[in-house]
């Protein structure tokens, strides 16, 4: 962890069942615009075989919101076949 980061317990809102509602210690940068994570999930959306079938769940704090509450933003890489994040 760099000098510009601190660790805090982050609450995950929405997204796949294996992350939704969890509280996890994560490094959080001083600049909230840089906070977030791309998390491996066992609950990925079904996709055609020619697309990435193991996308990461993207979580970030909402602009102006608490830096320790991260909301599901969708999948990376994204696909047109993915359900909306909400």
Rosetta blueprint (number, residue, H / E / L):
1 X L
2 X L
3 X L
4 X L
5 X E
6 X E
7 X E
8 X E
9 X E
10 X E
11 X E
12 X E
13 X E
14 X L
15 X L
16 X L
17 X L
18 X L
19 X L
20 X L
21 X L
22 X L
23 X E
24 X E
25 X E
26 X E
27 X E
28 X E
29 X E
30 X L
31 X L
32 X H
33 X H
34 X H
35 X L
36 X L
37 X E
38 X E
39 X E
40 X L
41 X L
42 X L
43 X L
44 X L
45 X L
46 X L
47 X L
48 X L
49 X L
50 X L
51 X L
52 X L
53 X L
54 X L
55 X L
56 X E
57 X E
58 X E
59 X E
60 X E
61 X E
62 X L
63 X L
64 X L
65 X L
66 X L
67 X L
68 X L
69 X E
70 X E
71 X E
72 X E
73 X E
74 X E
75 X E
76 X E
77 X L
78 X L
79 X L
80 X L
81 X L
82 X L
83 X L
84 X L
85 X L
86 X L
